[in-house]
Amino acid sequence: MAKTVGVGITGGIASYKIADLVSKLKTNDIDVIVMMTEGATHFISPLTFKTLSGREVATDLWSESLEYKVQHIGIAEQLDLLVIAPATANFIAKMAHGIADDLLSTVVVANTAPVLIVPAMNSNMFKNPIVQDNIKKLQSYGYQVMDPESGMLACGVVGQGRLPAVDDIYDRIISLLHPCSDMAGKRVLVNAGSTCEDIDPVRFIGNRGTGRMGYAIASEACARGAEVILVSGKTHLEPPANVKLVEVWSSQDMCDAMLKYQPVCDIIIGAAAVGDFRLAAIADQKIKKTDNGPQSVMLELVGTTDILKEMGKRKQENQIMVGFAAETENLLENARKKLKSKNLDFIVANDVTIEGAGFATETNVVTFISRDGEVVSLPKMLKEEVAAAILDRVVDLMQA
């Protein structure tokens, strides 16, 4: 049966690019219902989309419809997927707060199908904390959001805010219409974020990990049908929808949580930035500085528990374990040592000194090293793409 996609177009300059998207969808036998806000009609004519989609374009909440008894309800009931592209800051705010004052926004509220939001706007508008909060709120409801691309914008500014390539939007639509379920029935345990070791009640030792890689893995595993337990250290990220989130602080907290859930999980992926050292003794009170010139403080550090090594000792038959090796030198040599000592099935090695890899980046450059010695190096990819590649390899191991 043919799928039906609702394409909601809002008032941004990138509206004209959606004509190519509608054409591509129709060419590939996907039925398209186009809805436009009043603002969108100032950038491109509804007639263009009527011609490309072969259907009337919905623009007016109050117009009579020969096809639907109640237009916005009838449209919503037909959809397998709702796409908002381009999504302006104004329309994102309306969605986040449930405002339904025109045709498209009422369809959004009435819709029960998955939603894909494709923001496109000036970079300062996109980075505005209010806009970012609204996007996070929508993601917490399970809406999918594509990050805009960086480049020259229509306003002449160079920055993030460009509509992603039509082919990329199309690929995301196809993946949402035909979701991969190759991990259905599996329980996945992922750790992510950075651990923190207290010095005193005020200060702690941390690291540069943001959690983005682990959160991408958790999100991808969930999208493939797995039940996901995410053990998260410190991060600024919102957890993916539909995962069981276990928040921890220290490396020992994380170790305890991982060991607790290990026996009931099929797949374990250690992506957290776990601290290697903790304080031998935590001060009960804030360590005060003096006003008598330069001051030195000696902190005694001791090693933390190697979480994956402990889990490797307890690894069950048919349980798959994957780890990460973030290195600054001797990448393959150090990664192979970790692969063996932690009893992993394969390890994801990355040199954090390489541009576009490591902490606080949207991308990563990784090499897979398998137990049998196979080495596969991947090009620079978005961390979401790396997550998909990792789980592809996990699925191969499951089926071996």
N, C-alpha and C positions, 0 to 999 in steps of 0.2 A: 504494500500500500504506500502511495506517495506521501511524503512528509509535507507538512505545512509550516512555513516560517513566517512569522509576523516581523516586518521590518519597520521600526519606528524611526522616523527621520526628524530631527530637531533642528533649530535655526542656527546652524554653523556653516561657515564657508565650505567645509568639506562635504556638504550635502551632495554636491554634484558627483562626487566619487561613488556614491551609493548606487548610481545608475549602473555602473559596471558590476557591482555586487549582485544586484537584482537580476541582471542579464545572465551572470554566471550561474546563479541558483536555478533560474528557469531552464537554461541550457542543459543542466544536469537533472532535469525532471523533478525539481522541488517546487511545490506550489508556494507562491509568495503573496501575502497580503500586505500592501504598503499602507502605512499610516503616516501622516505628516502634521506637524504643528503648524500654526499660522506663520511662525517665523521661518520655517523651512520653505514654505511656498514663495518666500521672497527671494530665495537663492536659486530654486529650480522648479519648473512647472510640474504640477501633478500629472499633466498629460504625458510627460516623458515616462513616468512610472506606470501609468495606465497602459501605455503602448508596450513597455517591456514586460510587465507582469501579466498582461491579458485580463486584468481585473480592475474594477473601480478602485480608486484611491480614496481612503477614508480620511477626511480632513475636518469635518464639522460634527460636533457632538449632537447638534440639534436637527441635522438634515434627516429626511425620511429615507429609509433604506428598503428596497424591494427584496433584498436577500435575507435580511434579519428582522425579526420582530423587535428586538432591542439591539441596536447595532453594536455597542461596545461589549455586551455580554456575548452576542453571537460570534463576534470575531474572537474573543478570548477563548471560547469553548472549542474553536477549530484548531488552535495552535499547538504544535509540538515543540516550538521554541519561539521565544520573543527576543528580538535583537534591537537594541537602541543604538543607532549609529548614524551620524555622530551624536554623542550625548553631550549636551552643553552643561555648563555649571548650573544653570537655572533648572534644567530638567532633572539633573541628578539630585538637586535639593528637593524638588517636588516628589520624586520617587522615595527619597529617604524619609520624608515626613508624611507620606500617604496622601498628598494633595491630589485631588482628582477634579480638575476644573476645565478640562478639554477632552477631546476624543481620545488622544493617545494616553494621557495620564489615567483616564478611567479604564482603559483596556489594561494598563499595567496593574491597577488595583484589582481588577476582576480576573486577571490571568493566574492560572495555576501551573503553567508549563515552566520549564527552566528559562532563565533570563540571562542574556549576554549583553553587557554594557560596554560600549566602545567610546570612551571619552575623547574629545578633540577640542582644544581651546588654547588660548594664550598660555604660555608657560607659567607666568605669575599667577594666573587664575587657577591653573591646575595644582600648583603648589600651595595655594592658599589653605591654611589649616582647616577652615570651615569646609571647603570642598573635600579635602582629604578625610576629614571626619565623616562626611556624608558617604564617601566611597566605602570607608571601613564599615559603616553601619549597614550598607547594602550587602557587603560581603558577608557580614555576620548573619544575614538572612539567607545566605546560600546563593546570592547572585554572583555570576562570573563576571570579572572585569578584566579587559585587556588594557595593558599599559600603553599609553600613547608613545609614539616614536619621537626621537629628537631630530632637530634639523631646522631649516629656515621655515618660519611660519608666515602666514599670509600678512600678518601685521608688520613684518620685517624683522622681528625678533628671532634670534637663534636660541632654541631651547627645546625642552620636552613639551609636546602638545600636539604633534602631527597625528592625523589619523593613520593607524597601521595600514600596511599594504592590503589591498582588496583580497589578494590571494591568501594572506595570513588570516584575515577575518573569515574568509570562506572555509579555510582548513579548520578553524576553531568551531565554526558552525557544524561542519560535518562530524567532528569529534563529539560534539554535544548531542547531535541527532542519533549517532550510532556509538554510544559510549562503549569503551573497552571493558569487558568484565572478566579479564583473565586472572584476576586475583579474588574473585568472588568466593566466599567461604573460608578465606584465609584471615588470620589475625596477625597484624603487623605491629611491632613495637619499635618506635623511633625515638631517639633522644635528639635534642636540638638546643640551641642557645648556649650561653656561657654560664659556667658555674662561678660562684663568688665565695671567697674565703674571708671571714671576718677577721679584722685586726683588733678592733674595739667596737663599742656600740655604734660608732659613727662611720668608720672607714672599713674598706674591704679591698682584697686583691682580686682583680678580674682580668679579662682579656678582651680582644677585639672582636670576638665572635658575635654575630647579630642574630643567628638562628635561621637566616633565610634559606640555606640549603636544606636543613632538616625539615623546615616547614613546607618547602616545595615537595619533598619526598612524601611527607604525610598527606598533603593535598592530592598528589598524584595517585598514591596508593588507595586513598578513599574513592577517587574518581574511577578506579578500576574495580571497585566493588569490595575492597577489603574492609574489615573492621580494624580501625587504627587507634592505637594508644600512643599518645604523644607526651613524652616526659620532657618538659621544657624548663630550662634554666632562664636566666635573665635575657629579655629581648623586648624590643619595641613593637613587635609584630602582633597582629590579631591572629588567633588560631584559626585554622581552616574549619569550615563548617562540618559538622557531623563526625568530628573526632572526639575521643575521650581525652581530655587535657589533664595532665598531672603536673602541677607547678612545683618546682623545687628551687632551692637556693644554692646549697653547697655541693661539692662533688660527692660527699658521703650521702647526702639526701638523694642525689641522683642515682647513686649506686644502689641504695636500698630500694628505691622505686623500680629500677630496672630488674633487679633480682626477684622482686616480688612478682612482677608480671611475666618474667621469662618462661615459667613452666607452662603457661597457657597460650603461648604465641608460636606461630609457625615461622615467622621471619623477624629477624632483629637487625636493625640498621642503626649503627652508632655514628651520628653526624654532629653531636654536640662538641663544643669547644670546652673540654673538661680541663680544669686547672691541674697541673702536675704537682703543685705544692700548696700546703696550707700552713697556718701558724701552729707552732708547737704548743703555744698557750695563748688564748684570746684574753685581752685585757678586759677587766670588769667595767672599768671606767674609761672615758675618752683620754687618750694619751695627749697631754698638754705640752705645748711648746713653751719655751722660756723667752724672756725679752733680753737675754744677756748675750746677744749676738748669735752667730751660726750654731746650730744644734744638730747633733747626729743621734739617730735612733737605730739600735740594732734589733732586727727581727729574726728570730730563729724559725726557719722553715723546715718542714718535714714532708716527705712524699705522700701523695694521696693514693687511694686505691685505684688500680687500673681496672676500670669498670668492665671493658670488653674482655680483658684477660680472665677476670673472675667469671664472667658469663661463659667464656670459652671452656672453662673447666667443667661447667655444668651443662654444656651443650647436649641436647637430646638428639636421638636418631631422627633424621629427616628434617631437623631444624636448620634453617639457612641463616648464616650470620655474615653481615657486611660491615666493614669499618672504613674509616677515613684516615689518611696519613697526610697531615698538613706539615710540610717540611720547608726549610730554607736552604738545604744543601743535601747532596747525596740522595736524591729523591727515591730512585728505584731501590737502592741498597737498603735504606731505612724502612721503606714500605714493605719490602720482602721480609724483613725481620719481624715487623709487626704482624704481618699476615700469618706467619708461623707461630709466633708466641701467643697470639690471641685465638688461634684455632679458627680462623675465618675461612669462608668459602671464596671470597675475593675482597680486595681492598681497593679503595678509590684514593689514588695518590694525587696530590697537587702541590706545586711549588708556589707558596704564597708570595714570593717575591716577583712573580711574573705579572706583567700588566694585564688586568682583566681577570685575575684569579685571586682566590683567597677571601679574606674578611671584608665585609662592608662593600661588596661589589654586587652588581646585578648579574654578572657573568662568572664563569669558572672555566678553568682549563685543567682537565683531569686525565689520568691514565688508569685504566683498570688492570690489575694484576691478579691473575687467578691462581688457585691452589696448584694447578697443573703446570704453572709457569708461563701461561699465555699472557702477553702484554698487548693491550690495545690502547692507543693514545687517541683522544678525541680533540677536535678543534675547539676554539673558544665558543662557548654556548651560553645562552641564558641558563640560570640555575634551574629553572623549570624544565628546560630541555635535558639538562644533565640528570635531573630526577627521573625523567621518563626513560632515559638510557639505562640508568641503574636498575630500574624495575623491569625493563625488558630483559636484562641479564638475569635477574632473579627468577623471572618467569621461565627462562630457558633452563635454569637449574631445577626448577620445580618439575619440569616436563622431561628431564633427562632420565 
